[in-house]
Amino acid sequence: MDARTRRDHIEQRVRTEREVSYAELAAAFDVSEMTIRRDVEALEMLGVVRRIVGGAIALKGKDSEPSFETRVANAAEEKHHIADAVAELIGPKETLIIDSGSTALAVAKALKGRGLGLTVVTPSLLAALELVDEPGTSVVLTGGELRPGELSTIGPATENTLHSYNCDTFVMGVAGVDAERGISDYHQGESQVKRAASRRSDRVIVAADQSKLGRVTFVSIAPLSEIDTIVTDGPPDHAALVAARGVGVDVICVAGHDDSSAAPGRSGMEQA
């Protein structure tokens, strides 16, 4: 298990148990306590945990959303690969809803320069700015209340804008993908917008890096059965992905650019 995956598991365990010890974590992951201490220090820098004598305690609950800047920086390279894989799924002239959030913003960047001639509807000011000058692409920015930091719109006006359109695809960013609890997010207003976008789209693609797999956050959005495709850098045998395939979801696992096991011509993309 690499350091990032181990830290994701440690974060989930701390959020669930609220307090953990270095000794317990070292035994659980079969590594030294010094390694666990480094992992916990890294999580403390992200504001997820606080170190105490002999272990760590959770700082945040299911409704505590990391800052947008933290989410952009976290797993940035992995999100780039995920975004490229999502962009490959988008056809010319599609009407496309792009969600708010760091992974959805990466998708907007990945769509630039492809000459797809899209019509893009988005609650994300940042995604709109990425694509507004793309030749042949039209951008519709939803109305509503602008969230500080996120620079995304929420509220009845946003949902009403979405209800006015019928779209081919919705690219959704989420905070959690769980085998039993399905898709979830931190913020009530953002979740309402995601639900509205899902209802107005023929296809829903969830873009989620592996830290989101197995995580349950405050607001439930939809069961896995309501998703068409999940694009992730997580392992194909993760319980959440196994459950998704079991209800008919198309799961695409994206390997890193340096993964020598990737199939030729697939750009590191494996359909699980």
Summary of the structure (lengths in Angstrom):
residues: 272
radius of gyration: 18.7
end to end distance: 20.0
largest distance: 58.5
contacts: 914
relative contact order: 0.11
helix: 39%
strand: 25%
